[in-house]
Amino acid sequence: EVQLVESGGGLVQAGGSLRLSCAFSGFTLDDYAIGWFRQAPGKEREGVACISSFDGTSYYADSVKGRFSLFRNNAKNTVYLQMGSLKPEDTAIYSCAAHRGVKCVPPFDYWGQGTQVTVSS
């Protein structure tokens, strides 16, 4: 059974940092791409970052490029989203998702429950 569980969300002041974790089971990173998404109240869900299992390349939305970074720990079956220089507009529920395939393309077949990130000004 495929499962993804996010953790690490919380309240942080603008300019601060948080590290989100996506612990997964039921598959390996050899066969799945992992993406991070966020959804703020009243807004559509947007893709934030994704790591391809094909070559380990990471992709970032323009809104987070240079501030967020992805890294993975294969031994722990975990993908991390390191977030820095946080802004109030980064406030959202962050979810990780897995795409059954090596590239960062939809559909993302499996989703975690999400973790709240709140950035205060």
Rosetta blueprint (number, residue, H / E / L):
1 E L
2 V L
3 Q E
4 L E
5 V E
6 E E
7 S E
8 G L
9 G L
10 G E
11 L E
12 V E
13 Q E
14 A L
15 G L
16 G L
17 S L
18 L E
19 R E
20 L E
21 S E
22 C E
23 A E
24 F E
25 S E
26 G L
27 F L
28 T L
29 L L
30 D L
31 D L
32 Y E
33 A E
34 I E
35 G E
36 W E
37 F E
38 R E
39 Q E
40 A L
41 P L
42 G L
43 K L
44 E L
45 R L
46 E E
47 G E
48 V E
49 A E
50 C E
51 I E
52 S L
53 S L
54 F L
55 D L
56 G L
57 T L
58 S E
59 Y E
60 Y E
61 A L
62 D L
63 S L
64 V L
65 K L
66 G L
67 R L
68 F E
69 S E
70 L E
71 F E
72 R E
73 N E
74 N H
75 A H
76 K H
77 N L
78 T E
79 V E
80 Y E
81 L E
82 Q E
83 M E
84 G L
85 S L
86 L L
87 K L
88 P H
89 E H
90 D H
91 T L
92 A E
93 I E
94 Y E
95 S E
96 C E
97 A E
98 A E
99 H E
100 R E
101 G E
102 V L
103 K L
104 C L
105 V L
106 P L
107 P L
108 F L
109 D L
110 Y E
111 W E
112 G L
113 Q L
114 G L
115 T E
116 Q E
117 V E
118 T E
119 V E
120 S E
121 S L
